[in-house]
Amino acid sequence: MSSDVLMEYKGYTARIHYSTEDECYVGKITGINDIVVFDGETLEEIRKTFEADVESYKAYCAAAGREPNKPVPEVMVPVSSALYAQIAQKAEYDGVPVYTLMETALQKFVAHNA
């Protein structure tokens, strides 16, 4: 698989990537501050796992007495895979989602170039 696939379920979006190292599909729910990751050997299996994990996430939040994060729409910004890898590493190091890091960087760019 040469590119990621997006799946949607009940307003949540997951980015699915095939890991050649692990020989399986790996997914992550995007657009929320919480981290929800999952895997599966086939696209059908990962879709079922994604849907089950959305339900589990909502149940976990309910049991913890808090609202689940509401998904925010993902805006696609085309960047090279090398740059995206650097952005993802920086976001991981900072402990923030990639979209938060990119939004902060874009806000700084606009502020300095307005």
C-alpha positions in Angstrom: 0.0 0.0 0.0 1.6 3.3 -1.1 -0.6 5.7 0.9 -2.7 5.9 4.0 -6.4 5.1 3.9 -9.1 7.1 5.9 -12.0 5.3 7.5 -15.0 6.9 9.2 -17.4 5.6 11.8 -20.0 7.6 13.8 -18.2 10.9 13.2 -14.7 9.6 14.0 -12.0 9.3 11.4 -9.1 6.9 11.5 -5.9 7.0 9.4 -4.9 3.5 8.4 -1.4 2.6 7.3 0.1 -0.7 6.3 3.2 -1.5 8.3 5.6 -3.6 6.2 7.7 -4.1 9.4 4.8 -5.7 11.3 3.0 -7.0 8.2 -0.4 -5.7 9.3 -2.5 -2.6 9.1 -2.2 0.0 11.9 -4.8 2.6 12.6 -5.2 5.7 14.8 -8.2 7.8 15.4 -7.4 11.4 14.2 -8.9 14.7 15.3 -9.1 14.0 19.0 -6.7 14.7 21.9 -6.9 11.1 23.3 -4.8 8.4 21.7 -6.7 5.4 20.2 -4.6 3.0 18.1 -5.4 -0.4 16.8 -4.3 -3.0 14.2 -5.5 -5.8 12.0 -4.3 -8.2 9.4 -6.8 -7.2 6.7 -8.7 -4.1 5.9 -12.0 -5.8 6.9 -10.5 -6.8 10.2 -9.1 -3.3 10.9 -12.5 -1.7 10.1 -14.2 -4.0 12.6 -11.4 -3.2 15.2 -11.8 0.5 14.5 -15.5 0.4 15.0 -15.2 -1.6 18.2 -12.5 0.7 19.5 -14.7 3.8 18.9 -17.4 2.1 21.0 -14.9 1.1 23.7 -13.5 4.6 23.8 -17.0 6.1 24.3 -17.8 3.5 27.0 -14.5 4.2 28.7 -15.2 7.9 28.8 -18.7 7.3 30.1 -17.3 5.1 32.9 -14.7 7.7 33.7 -17.5 10.3 34.0 -16.2 12.5 31.1 -17.3 13.4 27.6 -15.3 11.7 24.8 -13.3 14.1 22.7 -15.4 15.4 19.8 -13.6 14.8 16.5 -12.5 17.9 14.6 -12.4 17.8 10.8 -9.0 16.9 9.4 -7.6 19.2 6.8 -5.2 17.6 4.4 -2.0 19.6 3.9 0.1 17.9 1.2 3.7 17.5 2.5 6.5 15.1 1.5 6.7 11.9 3.5 10.1 13.0 4.8 8.7 16.3 6.2 5.7 14.5 7.6 8.0 12.1 9.4 9.8 15.0 11.0 6.6 16.7 12.0 5.2 13.4 13.5 8.5 12.9 15.5 8.4 16.5 16.8 4.7 16.1 17.8 5.4 12.8 19.5 8.4 14.4 21.4 6.2 17.4 22.4 3.3 15.1 23.4 0.8 16.7 21.1 -1.2 15.5 18.1 0.3 16.3 14.7 -2.6 18.6 13.8 -1.9 20.7 17.0 1.7 21.1 16.1 0.9 22.0 12.5 -1.8 24.5 13.6 0.6 26.2 16.0 3.3 26.4 13.3 0.8 27.9 10.9 -0.5 30.4 13.5 3.1 31.5 14.1 3.8 31.8 10.3 0.7 33.9 9.8 1.5 36.1 12.8 5.0 36.8 11.5 4.0 37.3 7.9 0.8 39.3 8.3 
